[in-house]
Amino acid sequence: MTACTSANNDIPEDTPDPEPTETEFISAVDISSLPEILESNPTFYDTDGTTEDMLTILKDNGVNTIRLRLWVNPANGHCGFDEVKQFAQTLRTYNFKIWLTVHYSDTWADPSQQVIPAAWENDTMAELLTHVQDYTSSIINQIDPDYIQVGNEINSGFMHPMGNISSNTDQFITLLTTATSTVRTLAPDTKIILHYAGLEGADWFFNQVTDIDYDFIGLSYYPIWHGTSLTNVESTITQLGTTYNKKVLIAETAYPFTLGWNDWTNNIVGQDDQLILPDYPASPEGQKNFITAIKTILTNNENGQGFCYWGAELVAWKGIEATDGSSWENQAIFNFDNEALPVISSFTQE
């Protein structure tokens, strides 16, 4: 096709490049287990009691981004490449942005464990770098996320032992650089997130990665593990954003709407001393007010870029007597009857 041109459409050579478009405020939920949950054919309800699919409920209530974890070769296939790729395609039909949290592991990666994929565990460093580059390239070429999180809660590094930040700092940086530079080369508009769990020690961590090319700082914040001071959350966002000239996300957070349970699986949060009291009780309104407070901190902070509610979908989908069910059903954003809770209104953009 030949472009039409005219004198009025010619761009002078000295015209400055346009300013980059500012990324919208991210109102996200992590619903990584939804494909597995849907196999049990659950019914979900909007806040008015209308039967509706979960994705429509989320979209209608202001969620603009879906966060999905990605494992290399999970034992049961869930959260593996094929499932995530297919789910991402479905999400795009709802006009959600896609945020991938790439664990570079076959299972959960967090500060306490960063297990290298089994297929890579005998690699030399050169072989591991090739695997990281090829795997990251496949993610970009086939799934094409809007946001990509390189590693999950990488306080201690990732792909241990080679990528251990304490014992193999240079190798950690090399692995991280390989992944981020692959993203930049193949998808320069995709935003890169580095994710740290908690507030304490975050400044030390992000000082270690100052040579990495990335866009957003991501933090996990759960009162049970990271303290009950929202003032500390706010000051940490300000300090990190200012020091490292980055936008900051709360990449994971959640709060209970009850201390009760809906299956026989022990819940993560179940005691008053794990809450922020008296301001945020374990009630539907307490849950809503907590998330509203998190969003307000971020929207009022020039460094704030958005937040993600983790485990929004984790209802007790395996049945009320399941001992291997959901340890998070009292922190989902749907109640024990699968009805959307008041917290869902906190995702709407003013």
N, C-alpha and C positions, 0 to 999 in steps of 0.2 A: 504494500500500500504506500502511495506517495503522499507525503504530508502537504497540506495547503499552506502557503506562506504569503505574506504581503509585507509591505514596508512597515505597516503599523504593528505587525506581529514579530518583527525582528527584535532580538534581545541584544542590547549593547554589550560589548565584550567586558566592560567594566562594571556591569550590574552585579551587585553583591549577591551571594547565595542567599536564598530565603532562610529565615530562622527555622530551626527544627521544630516540628509540631510537638507541643507538650503532651506527654502521656496522660490520659485521663486518670482520675482517682480510681484506684482499684477496689471494688467491693466484691470480694471473692469468697467462695466456699470450696473446701476440699471435699469431694464426694467420690474418692477413688474406689470405694467398695460398692458403688451403686450397681455396676454390671453384675456383680455376684449377688447382691441383694435382690435384684429384679428377677433372678431365677426362681425365687420363691413366690413370685406374683403378688406382691403386696399392693394394697390400695392406699393412696395418700389423699389428703384433703387440704384444701386451702383454708385460710383463716375464717371464711364464712361457711365452712362445712361442705363445700362443693368438691366432689371427686375430681381429681386432676392429676396428671403425671407430674412427678417431682420437678422435672426440668422447666415445665411451664410455670409452676408455682414460683420457682426461683427467679425466672426471668421477669415475671409479672411484678415481683416485689423488689426489683432493683439490683439483683445480682448481675454483674456484667462480665465476670471472669470465673472460670472453673479451674481449680488446681487439681492435678492428677499426679500421683506417684508412678514412677516407672522403674521396674526391676528388670534385670538382664534376663534371667532364666528362672522365674519363680516355680516352686514345686508344683503348685496347682494351676499354673497358667494365669491366674488373676493378677492384674497389674503388670503383665508382661507386654512385650512390644505389640503383638497383634491385637490384643484386647484394647490397649490404650490408643492405638492408631484408629481402630474402628470407633471407639467411643468418642474420640476427638472429632471425627467426621460427623457423628451425630450431633455433638455439641455445636458445631459450626452452623448446622441448620437452624439452630435457635439464636444465632448471632452472638454466642458467647466468645470471649477471648479465651485462649488456651494457655495455661501456665503449667508447665511440666516441672516436676521435682525429680530430677534424675539421680537415683541413689548410687549408681555404679556398683550395684550389689544385687544378689539374688533375693535378698530379704531386707528387713528393716535396717536402715542405717541411722544412727543417732550418736550422741557423744560417747555412749558406752560401748558401741560396736560399729565397726566399719569393715564388714567382711567382704573381701575381694570376691568377685564372681568365681564360682568353681571352675569354669572353663578357662579362667585367666590365672589361677593361683600358682601355676608353675612357670609363669612367664619370666623372662629376663626383663630388665627395665625397657630395653628397646622394643621388645614384643608387646609389653603392656602399653607403651605409648602408641603403638600402631593400633592396638585394640581400642583404646580410648578414642583415637582419631576416627577410626572407621565407624565405631558405634555412634559417636556423636554426629558424624556426617549422615548416617542413616536416619537418625532422629530428625535432623533438620530437613533432609530431603524428602522424607516420607510423612512426617507428622507436621512439621513447620509451625512450631509453637510461637505465640506472640511473646511469651516470657519463658525463659529457661533457667531453672535453678541448677547450678552445677554442684552436685552433691547435696546431701540433706543433713542439716545440723552438723557441719563439718568442724566443730570445735577442736577435735583431735585429728583432723585430716580426713582422708578417705582412702579406700582400697589398701587397708593395712596388710602387711607391714610396710610396703614400699612407700605408701603415701601418708605415713604417720608424721604429723606436723612436729612432734617432739623429737623423735629419734632420726627422722629422715626429712628434715625441713626442705632441703634443696630438691629432693625428689618430689615432695608434695607440691612445691611451687611449679616444678616442671610439668607434672601431671595436670595441675590446674590450668596452667598456661596452654597446654596442648588442647584441652577441652574448650576453653574460652576463645582461643584464637581460631579454632575450627568453626565455632559459631559465628564469629565476626566475619570470617572470610566468606562463608556460605550464605549468611543471613544477617547483613549489617543492621537491619532494622529490628531484629529480635533483641529484646532487652534481657540482659544477663543479670542474674541475682546470685549473690553469695549469702549463705544462710548460716547463722549462728544461733545456738539455743541459749536463751537467757539474756541477762543484762550484765551480770558480773563477768569480767574478763573480755567483754566484747571489744573494748578499745585495744587491748593487747592483740587480739586476733586480727582485727582489720588493719592494724599497723604491720602485721606480717605479710599482708597481701597488697601492699600499696603499688606494687609493680604490675599487678594483674589488671587487665582491661575489662571492667565490668560496669554495670549501670546502677544497680540498686543494692543497698544493704537490707538483708532480711533478718528479722529477729523472731524467735519463738518467745511468747510470753504466756505462761500459765501460772496463776497465783500459787498453786500447790507446790511448784518447783522453783519459781523465780521471784518469790516475795509478793507481798500484798500492797506495795506502795505504787499507786498510779503516778504519783509525783516523780518517782524514780524512773518509771517508763518514759514520762515526758522529757525529763532532763537527759536521759540516755539518747533518745532520738535526736534532741537538739545537739548534744555534744558530738555524736557520731556524724551526723549530717554536716555539721560545720567543719569538723576536723578533717574529714575525708572528701568533702565536697560531693556528697552523694545524697540521693533521695533514699528515704528509709521506709520499709514496709514492716508491719507486724505480720510475718509470714505464717504464723500459726498462733491461734488462741482459741479458747472455748470457755464455757461456764455452765454449771448445772442449773436446771430449772426445778430440780427436786433432788433430795438425797435418797429417794426411794429407788426401786429397781423393777425391771419388767422381765427378767429371766434369772436363771440360777448361776449366772457368771458374775464373779466379783467385779465390782465397779472400781475404776481408778479413783474417783472422787466420791467420798461417802461420809465425810465428817465436817462438822462446823469449823474445826481449826484449819481446814483446807480452803476456807472462803475468806472473802473480804467483808467482814462484819463490823458494824451493822448496816453498812451502806448497800451491800449487794447480797441479800439472802439467796438461798437456793430455792427460787420460785420463778414462775414465768416472768414476772416483772423484774426480779433481780437479775435474771439472765439478760433480759432486754436492756436494762439500764447499764449493765457492765459493758456490753458490746457498744452501746451508744456512747459510753464514756471513752472507750478505745477509739472509736471513729472520730469523736470530737477532738481528742488529743492530736490525731493525725491531720485532720482537716484544718486545725488552727495553727499547725506548725508548718513553717515554710519548707521544712525538710520532709514532711510527711507525704507519702505516695499512695498509701492504701493499707488494707488489712485483709486477712483470710481467716475464715472460721473453719477450724479443722474438725472433721468427723461430723459434719452437718447431717449426714445421711445414716449414721450408725444406730438405727433403731434395733430392737431385739428381733431381728428377722429370722432367727433360727427356732423361735418358739419359746414359750415362757419357762420350760424346764431345761433349756439348753445350758450346759455347763461350759460350752465352748462358743458361746454366742457373743453378745456385745458387752464390753466393759465400759461402754461410752453412751448407752442409751439414755441416761439421765443428763447427758450433755449434747444430745442431738438437737436440731432445731424443729423437730417434730415430737409431739408428746407420745404417751404410751398407746394412744389410739391412732397414731400416724397423722395427727392434725397439726398443721403449721402453727408454731408458737408465736407470741407477740414479737419475739426477737427478730423475726423476718423483716419487720418494718425498718429495722436499723440499717439495712443495706441500701435503701432508697437514697438517691442523690438529691439534695435540695436544689 
